[in-house]
Amino acid sequence: MNTPKSQQTPKSNFDLIIHHIKDNPDGSCVVEFDVTPELIQYYKLHTGKKRYSKKGLSNFVLNLLTKN
């Protein structure tokens, strides 16, 4: 059975370029990365949002990095 195109998860086609990772004393870290047009497009397609925000995109990338 075919899944309708609107319900399919888009495939990732972007590079995530990480420039710097800073460890914090509490065990967390700050990750500095490039925001490319391809990453923004993938974010919007995957979340269904029309626009991106810094916080929303940051949480999205965090989920991508912490996924298996």
Backbone as a printed PyTorch tensor [residue, N CA C, xyz], in Angstrom:
tensor([[[ 0.8500, -1.1810,  0.0000],
         [ 0.0000,  0.0000,  0.0000],
         [ 0.8900,  1.2370,  0.0000]],

        [[ 0.5890,  2.1870, -0.8400],
         [ 1.3810,  3.4030, -0.9480],
         [ 0.8940,  4.4600,  0.0350]],

        [[ 1.8410,  5.1340,  0.6680],
         [ 1.5200,  6.2430,  1.5550],
         [ 1.3770,  7.4900,  0.6990]],

        [[ 0.3190,  8.2840,  0.9190],
         [ 0.1790,  9.5240,  0.1490],
         [ 1.4160, 10.3970,  0.3200]],

        [[ 1.7800, 11.1090, -0.7430],
         [ 2.9980, 11.9210, -0.7360],
         [ 3.0030, 12.9280,  0.4110]],

        [[ 1.8590, 13.4900,  0.7600],
         [ 1.7930, 14.4920,  1.8240],
         [ 2.0820, 13.8960,  3.1990]],

        [[ 1.9760, 12.5690,  3.3540],
         [ 2.2120, 11.9300,  4.6460],
         [ 3.5840, 11.2780,  4.7380]],

        [[ 4.3440, 11.2840,  3.6510],
         [ 5.6670, 10.6860,  3.6640],
         [ 6.6470, 11.6110,  4.3770]],

        [[ 7.5880, 11.0200,  5.1140],
         [ 8.6280, 11.8010,  5.7600],
         [ 9.6650, 12.1800,  4.7160]],

        [[ 9.9650, 13.4890,  4.5900],
         [10.9530, 13.8820,  3.5910],
         [12.3310, 13.3430,  3.9530]],

        [[13.1070, 12.9980,  2.9500],
         [14.4660, 12.5060,  3.1760],
         [15.3810, 13.7010,  3.3960]],

        [[16.3970, 13.4840,  4.2270],
         [17.3330, 14.5700,  4.4910],
         [18.3190, 14.6750,  3.3450]],

        [[18.5530, 15.8840,  2.9080],
         [19.5050, 16.1520,  1.8410],
         [20.2320, 17.4440,  2.1740]],

        [[20.9280, 17.4380,  3.2980],
         [21.6500, 18.6300,  3.7220],
         [22.8700, 18.2130,  4.5270]],

        [[23.8400, 19.1130,  4.6000],
         [25.0110, 18.9070,  5.4360],
         [24.8320, 19.7160,  6.7050]],

        [[25.1560, 19.1220,  7.8300],
         [25.1360, 19.8390,  9.1030],
         [26.5940, 20.0960,  9.4680]],

        [[27.0090, 21.3500,  9.3170],
         [28.4000, 21.7300,  9.5610],
         [28.5050, 22.3260, 10.9610]],

        [[29.1890, 21.6030, 11.8410],
         [29.3680, 22.0420, 13.2230],
         [30.7160, 22.7430, 13.3280]],

        [[30.6880, 23.9790, 13.8240],
         [31.9030, 24.7760, 13.9290],
         [32.5720, 24.6640, 15.2930]],

        [[31.7680, 24.5890, 16.3270],
         [32.3490, 24.6300, 17.6700],
         [31.4030, 23.9610, 18.6630]],

        [[31.9710, 23.2080, 19.5910],
         [31.2050, 22.6190, 20.6880],
         [31.8700, 23.0550, 21.9830]],

        [[31.1150, 23.7370, 22.8350],
         [31.6500, 24.2150, 24.1110],
         [30.9600, 23.4630, 25.2420]],

        [[31.7580, 22.7880, 26.0600],
         [31.2200, 22.0710, 27.2160],
         [30.9740, 23.0450, 28.3610]],

        [[29.8440, 22.8770, 29.0260],
         [29.5080, 23.6790, 30.1960],
         [29.7940, 22.8880, 31.4680]],

        [[30.0500, 23.5730, 32.5900],
         [30.3470, 22.8810, 33.8470],
         [29.2220, 21.9430, 34.3150]],

        [[27.9800, 22.2350, 33.9230],
         [26.8500, 21.4120, 34.3730],
         [26.6540, 20.1460, 33.5300]],

        [[27.5350, 19.9120, 32.5490],
         [27.4290, 18.7140, 31.7220],
         [26.7290, 18.9470, 30.3870]],

        [[26.0910, 20.0850, 30.2290],
         [25.4640, 20.4130, 28.9470],
         [26.5270, 20.9960, 28.0230]],

        [[26.1360, 21.3310, 26.7990],
         [27.0930, 21.9420, 25.8780],
         [26.3600, 22.8970, 24.9380]],

        [[27.1410, 23.7600, 24.3210],
         [26.6420, 24.6920, 23.3180],
         [27.2660, 24.2790, 21.9940]],

        [[26.4310, 24.0870, 20.9690],
         [26.9090, 23.6660, 19.6570],
         [26.6470, 24.8000, 18.6720]],

        [[27.7050, 25.2380, 17.9830],
         [27.5840, 26.2860, 16.9690],
         [27.6410, 25.6210, 15.6030]],

        [[26.5840, 25.8300, 14.7810],
         [26.5230, 25.1780, 13.4720],
         [25.9790, 26.1330, 12.4290]],

        [[26.2530, 25.8140, 11.1580],
         [25.7410, 26.6010, 10.0380],
         [24.2700, 26.2960,  9.8100]],

        [[23.5120, 27.3320,  9.4950],
         [22.1150, 27.1670,  9.1040],
         [22.0650, 27.3910,  7.5950]],

        [[21.9120, 26.2960,  6.8570],
         [21.8910, 26.3680,  5.3960],
         [20.4440, 26.4040,  4.8960]],

        [[20.2380, 26.9000,  3.6920],
         [18.8840, 26.8880,  3.1210],
         [18.2940, 25.4750,  3.0440]],

        [[19.1360, 24.4760,  2.7830],
         [18.6590, 23.0920,  2.7100],
         [18.1760, 22.6010,  4.0790]],

        [[18.8870, 22.9770,  5.1350],
         [18.4710, 22.6080,  6.4900],
         [17.1440, 23.2720,  6.8400]],

        [[17.0030, 24.5320,  6.5080],
         [15.7510, 25.2480,  6.7790],
         [14.5980, 24.6090,  6.0090]],

        [[14.8280, 24.2670,  4.7490],
         [13.7870, 23.6300,  3.9380],
         [13.3840, 22.2870,  4.5250]],

        [[14.3730, 21.4820,  4.9490],
         [14.0800, 20.1830,  5.5650],
         [13.2740, 20.3700,  6.8500]],

        [[13.6670, 21.3500,  7.6570],
         [12.9550, 21.6550,  8.9060],
         [11.4960, 21.9980,  8.6140]],

        [[11.2780, 22.8780,  7.6450],
         [ 9.9050, 23.2880,  7.3280],
         [ 9.0830, 22.1310,  6.7780]],

        [[ 9.6710, 21.3060,  5.9140],
         [ 8.9440, 20.1590,  5.3670],
         [ 8.6350, 19.1290,  6.4440]],

        [[ 9.6100, 18.8790,  7.3190],
         [ 9.4480, 17.8420,  8.3370],
         [ 8.4590, 18.2680,  9.4290]],

        [[ 8.4360, 19.5490,  9.7750],
         [ 7.5650, 20.0230, 10.8560],
         [ 6.2390, 20.5750, 10.3580]],

        [[ 6.1480, 20.8710,  9.0670],
         [ 4.9200, 21.4500,  8.5310],
         [ 4.7970, 22.9400,  8.7810]],

        [[ 5.8540, 23.5550,  9.2840],
         [ 5.8260, 24.9960,  9.5600],
         [ 6.1550, 25.7830,  8.2990]],

        [[ 5.6330, 27.0080,  8.2350],
         [ 5.8880, 27.8700,  7.0880],
         [ 7.1470, 28.7030,  7.2800]],

        [[ 7.4970, 28.9600,  8.5270],
         [ 8.6830, 29.7540,  8.8520],
         [ 9.5030, 29.0070,  9.8820]],

        [[10.7560, 29.4160, 10.0080],
         [11.5750, 28.8100, 11.0490],
         [11.9630, 29.8670, 12.0660]],

        [[12.2160, 29.4290, 13.2630],
         [12.7210, 30.3130, 14.3140],
         [14.0140, 29.7050, 14.8390]],

        [[14.8350, 30.5270, 15.4390],
         [16.1000, 30.0450, 15.9810],
         [15.8650, 28.9550, 17.0290]],

        [[14.9170, 29.1870, 17.9260],
         [14.6300, 28.2170, 18.9830],
         [14.0630, 26.9220, 18.4090]],

        [[13.1170, 27.0280, 17.4840],
         [12.5130, 25.8430, 16.8880],
         [13.5270, 25.0140, 16.1110]],

        [[14.3710, 25.6990, 15.3370],
         [15.3900, 24.9970, 14.5670],
         [16.4310, 24.3740, 15.4920]],

        [[16.7910, 25.0730, 16.5580],
         [17.7490, 24.5280, 17.5320],
         [17.2170, 23.2510, 18.1700]],

        [[15.9580, 23.2630, 18.5740],
         [15.3550, 22.0630, 19.1600],
         [15.2730, 20.9280, 18.1470]],

        [[14.9790, 21.2620, 16.9050],
         [14.8920, 20.2730, 15.8410],
         [16.2490, 19.6080, 15.6150]],

        [[17.3180, 20.4110, 15.5430],
         [18.6630, 19.8720, 15.3420],
         [19.0790, 19.0380, 16.5650]],

        [[18.7240, 19.4940, 17.7560],
         [19.0190, 18.7100, 18.9640],
         [18.3850, 17.3270, 18.8690]],

        [[17.1360, 17.2790, 18.4370],
         [16.4620, 15.9890, 18.2650],
         [17.1480, 15.1220, 17.2120]],

        [[17.6230, 15.7500, 16.1210],
         [18.3380, 14.9860, 15.0980],
         [19.6430, 14.4100, 15.6540]],

        [[20.3610, 15.2090, 16.4360],
         [21.6460, 14.7670, 16.9740],
         [21.5030, 13.7050, 18.0460]],

        [[20.4250, 13.7390, 18.8050],
         [20.2490, 12.7890, 19.9030],
         [19.4710, 11.5420, 19.5030]],

        [[18.9650, 11.5190, 18.2840],
         [18.2630, 10.3450, 17.7680],
         [19.2630,  9.2290, 17.5630]],

        [[18.8860,  8.0080, 17.8410],
         [19.7800,  6.8360, 17.6960],
         [20.8990,  7.1780, 16.7920]]])
